[in-house]
Amino acid sequence: MAKLTDIAGIEIGHAQDFTAATGCTVILCREGAVAGVDVWGGAPGTRETDLLKPVNHVDRVQAVLLAGGSAFGLDAAAGVMQYLEEQGAGFDVGVTKVPIVAGAVLFDLTCGDYRVRPDKAMGYAACLAAAGPVVPEGSVGAGTGATVGKVYGMEQAMKGGIGTCCLTAGPLLVGAIVAVNCLGDVVNPVNGKILAGAFNETPFRFLNCEQGLIDRYEQHAGLFTANTTIGTVVTNAALTKSEANKVASMAHNGYARTIRPAHTLLDGDTIFTLATGRTAANVNAVGILAAQAVAQAVIRAVTQAAPLAGFRCCRELAANYGC
């Protein structure tokens, strides 16, 4: 099984505060990678997304930051910039190199201690941790405070997390890393079975967030807004800036296959693309593999999660109830 770190030039690191239940994840590409982004959710918190539009000048970034902390968590990008400048990586402006760090945040302030958020020091620490081939999954990094299944309130939600997947087709590698903090449930796309989401414990049953929203079709106030699933597709394909944006768009199909509902006004669902340009590939094939990798990364995010801050996890409920 291939790993994201098998893609030459890509390094991934996490930093987190388990007591406060928040953290951040950085995907480094010191040499620069052609980047794109697509934001489908209605409540995004992002950084440098305008720069990634094909009409704009800079086409390469040196890092993508995924962080908790809501808009506060964007502060962690300053630490990533400091680290990369120290490494001599960035857009050359003569007197120095300016690292281009794109990013997105999720809302985890209601999990753990809302007063602690990813900051410059945590972003720098994530860069220092970006070494070695193994990328931890579950309740780490940007997935530390992630939760899922919040249509019925936090009391019946479950632990989300961060997951990875990397697929191959000959020399082509297409992978994804996704922090899952969705309003809805995470389902198995093969049979539609809910893997993690809103649940009742006595007797145990999943409540079905999608149906819950339909049943509450007249309700406009009080819907839970602390959500958002954020991720990055990473590939060794040679893509133009426009193609990188198209891959990010196609990759959202992975959210739609595994998160129900996805892309609501209460989610800020965002996907970046990083393309290192070492393998010639058809953009359609890359996009198809990206959607598949995103879907598998979403599932791993919840199946690898651990209980934290009072929230139950998928493995725990499976052991207790066989769900």
C-alpha positions, 0 to 999 in steps of 0.5 A: 500500500502506497503512502502519501510520503511516497510522493517525492518532495512531500512531508506531513507533520501534526501538532496538537494539544490533547488536553484542549482537543485541538491541533493542526496539520501541515503538508510541506512541499519545500520545492513548491507544487502547483496548487488548486482549491475548491470550496463547496461548503457554505461556511469556509475559513480559508487562507490564500485561496484567491491566489490559487485561481488560474488567472492569478500570478503565483502557481506554486505553494510551499505548504498547505495548513489544515487546522482546528480553532475556527478562524483563530487557527489561521494563526498557525500559518505564521509558524509554517511561514517562519519555518519555511523562510528559515529553510530558504523555501518560498517565492523569491522576492530578492531580499528574501523568499516569501513562503506561500502557505494556503490553508483552511480551518475547521470549527472545534471550539466546542470540543475541549477548551475553546480558549486554546487554539492552533497558533504560530508555535503550533504551526512551527511544531507541526513543521518540525514533526514533518519527518519520516514515512508514517503519517499518524491518523485519527485524533491527531493534528487537525483531527484532534478536536474533530467531531461528526454527526451534530444535527441532533446536538453535541450530546449525540455526536461522535469523534471525527479525526484525520485520515489518509489514503494513497492510490497508484496507477503505474507510476502515478500516485494520487493521495489525500489527507482529510480532517473530518468534522462534518455536520452529518454522518460518515457512511460506507459508500458501498452499502450506505451503512453509517460508520460514525454519526449521531447516535442514541446509546440506550438502545443503541441506534444511529439517528441518521442526520440526513433524515433529521434535517429533512424532518426539520425542514421548517427549522431555520434557527438553532441548527448546529454550525460547528462543522467543516471537512477540510483536506488536500489531494497530493499527487506526483502528476504534472498538472497546470494550475487550472487542472489542479483546480479541476482535480480539487473539484472532482475530489469533492465527489469523495465527500459526497460518497461518504458524508451525508449530508455534505456541502451544506451551508453549515459546513465549510468543505474545502479541498486543496490540490498539490501536484509535484509534476513528476509524472505525466497523467490525464487530468480526468484519471487524476480526478477520479483517483482523487475522489476515491482517495478522499472517500477512503481517507474520510473513512479512515479518519473516523475508524482510526479516531480515539475517544477524546474530550468525552466523545465516543469513537467508532472503534469503541462503539463497534466493540460495545455494540457491533455497529 
